[in-house]
Amino acid sequence: MPKLFPRIGIIGKFGDPGIASTLTEIYRFLQSMGHGIVIDTQSADFIYDADVVSAPIASLPKHCDLIIAVGGDGTFLSAARAAADYETPLLGVNLGRLGFLTDISPEQVLLRLKQILAGHYITEERCMLQANIFRDGEIIHSQTAVNEVVVHRWVTPSMIEIVTSIDGVYLNTQRSDGLIVATPTGSTAYSLSAGGPILHPALHALVLVPLNPHTLSNRPIVIDDNARIEICFSQTKQINALVTCDHLEIPDVLIGDKIVIKKSEKPIKILHPEDHDFFHILRSKLNWSGGYPA
């Protein structure tokens, strides 16, 4: 019987020797199961095997049927951006703190891997965002994001004045420290800390969350995920803004630039154990329910 995932890629947390034991455990287990294994170039240094096969993160998904991200949500985000173009499914092993995306613990990793490799898993699709920065009618920067695209004030003590339109219809003008545009996945990240709502991953929605708005009535708004969001600046005095896509920075955005954000054409695919429960994760990670039983 052919294997479900004959060739598996492993991406580890960049530059963290603390992943070595879990990484090696996964590597040896997959070897014993007869899978071909490709390790990202940096993490390969933690595997003491002369025959280890490695590749850069950007090209690794092209050659694999499954990607295992070992680390925290940051590691998973890097893996997701690389995997999206090839629609390679992702599996997350949590060595970080919260771990909303990496839902398998190191203590359970071999049991969960055995179940998943035997076909006992559920598949979930999550949308990504595509952010384009236009200057004089041309795209000067383009980047994808799994969690959020954020427009921040940068190198200035003053608020920035942001004009937002949805599908060509004017939404509002706000003075604030910035604006977060988050996916349901990102609703438990920066958006949550800024007062945004938690969106269930199955929702086809995006949330816009102002950062420290000057007007207290300026509240988060949830919109359809097929919407085209356009952001520009209403200042007359030159300012510099910073756009971040997850943790990737696009600096030197000028007042004449236009930021266009829309859903990426390709979603990411995440594999979970069959007993995956989003509400259980919320209770566990956010300490909901206090001392009451789950």
NORLIN-V876342 format. One record per residue. N is the residue number from 1. PSI is psi in whole degrees, -180 to 180 (NA if undefined). BURIAL is # if it has 9 or more other C-alpha atoms within 8 Angstrom, else .. Layout:
BEGIN
<<N;PSI;BURIAL> <N;PSI;BURIAL>>
END
This chain:
BEGIN
<<1;126;.> <2;148;.> <3;147;.> <4;-42;.> <5;81;#> <6;-32;#> <7;122;#> <8;133;#> <9;147;#> <10;127;#> <11;123;#> <12;164;#> <13;127;#> <14;126;.> <15;21;.> <16;103;.> <17;-18;.> <18;-14;.> <19;-7;#> <20;-46;#> <21;-45;.> <22;-41;.> <23;-45;#> <24;-40;#> <25;-45;.> <26;-45;#> <27;-48;#> <28;-38;.> <29;-47;#> <30;-36;#> <31;-46;#> <32;-25;.> <33;-4;.> <34;19;.> <35;146;#> <36;140;#> <37;134;#> <38;127;#> <39;144;#> <40;151;#> <41;-44;#> <42;-43;.> <43;-21;#> <44;-25;#> <45;-20;.> <46;-5;#> <47;116;#> <48;79;.> <49;120;.> <50;-22;.> <51;9;.> <52;137;#> <53;130;.> <54;161;#> <55;154;#> <56;151;.> <57;-42;#> <58;-34;.> <59;-13;#> <60;-46;#> <61;-26;#> <62;-28;.> <63;7;.> <64;157;#> <65;-13;#> <66;141;#> <67;130;#> <68;120;#> <69;122;#> <70;109;#> <71;-133;#> <72;-166;#> <73;-30;#> <74;-42;.> <75;-42;#> <76;-40;#> <77;-42;#> <78;-42;.> <79;-39;#> <80;-43;#> <81;-38;#> <82;-36;#> <83;-22;#> <84;-42;#> <85;-26;.> <86;-2;.> <87;32;#> <88;127;#> <89;155;#> <90;148;#> <91;132;#> <92;131;#> <93;122;#> <94;113;#> <95;9;#> <96;-146;.> <97;-80;.> <98;-61;.> <99;56;#> <100;-30;#> <101;-33;.> <102;91;#> <103;11;#> <104;127;#> <105;154;#> <106;-33;#> <107;-27;.> <108;3;.> <109;-42;#> <110;-40;#> <111;-47;.> <112;-40;#> <113;-42;.> <114;-42;.> <115;-47;#> <116;-42;#> <117;-17;#> <118;1;.> <119;7;.> <120;83;#> <121;167;#> <122;149;.> <123;135;.> <124;137;.> <125;134;.> <126;137;#> <127;155;#> <128;166;#> <129;148;#> <130;122;#> <131;127;#> <132;134;#> <133;119;#> <134;136;#> <135;122;#> <136;39;.> <137;0;.> <138;148;.> <139;121;#> <140;-22;.> <141;145;.> <142;134;#> <143;152;.> <144;160;#> <145;141;#> <146;-44;#> <147;-62;#> <148;157;#> <149;130;#> <150;133;#> <151;118;#> <152;154;#> <153;150;#> <154;129;.> <155;41;.> <156;140;.> <157;-11;.> <158;155;.> <159;160;#> <160;152;#> <161;112;#> <162;132;#> <163;125;#> <164;133;#> <165;146;#> <166;118;#> <167;41;.> <168;1;.> <169;128;.> <170;128;.> <171;-63;.> <172;170;.> <173;130;.> <174;143;#> <175;122;#> <176;-179;#> <177;-9;#> <178;-171;#> <179;134;#> <180;132;#> <181;112;#> <182;147;#> <183;171;#> <184;-37;#> <185;-44;#> <186;-8;#> <187;-15;#> <188;13;#> <189;-126;#> <190;-40;#> <191;-42;#> <192;-42;#> <193;-21;.> <194;5;#> <195;12;.> <196;162;#> <197;158;#> <198;127;.> <199;134;#> <200;139;.> <201;-24;.> <202;-11;.> <203;140;.> <204;76;.> <205;160;#> <206;157;#> <207;136;#> <208;123;#> <209;118;#> <210;147;#> <211;112;#> <212;60;.> <213;148;#> <214;-33;.> <215;120;.> <216;-20;.> <217;-4;.> <218;103;.> <219;163;.> <220;151;#> <221;139;.> <222;132;.> <223;169;#> <224;143;.> <225;-4;#> <226;1;.> <227;152;#> <228;121;#> <229;126;#> <230;130;#> <231;130;#> <232;-180;#> <233;143;#> <234;3;.> <235;152;#> <236;-24;.> <237;135;.> <238;130;.> <239;165;.> <240;135;#> <241;163;#> <242;131;#> <243;129;#> <244;138;#> <245;105;#> <246;-119;#> <247;11;.> <248;130;.> <249;138;.> <250;97;#> <251;177;.> <252;44;.> <253;128;#> <254;167;#> <255;-22;#> <256;-4;.> <257;157;#> <258;135;#> <259;121;#> <260;125;#> <261;131;#> <262;168;#> <263;135;#> <264;151;#> <265;-33;.> <266;130;#> <267;172;#> <268;151;#> <269;126;#> <270;134;#> <271;137;#> <272;155;#> <273;157;#> <274;-26;.> <275;19;.> <276;133;.> <277;108;.> <278;-39;.> <279;-33;.> <280;-40;.> <281;-43;#> <282;-46;#> <283;-42;#> <284;-49;.> <285;-33;#> <286;4;.> <287;40;.> <288;159;.> <289;-3;.> <290;-127;.> <291;7;.> <292;149;.> <293;147;.> <294;NA;.>>
END
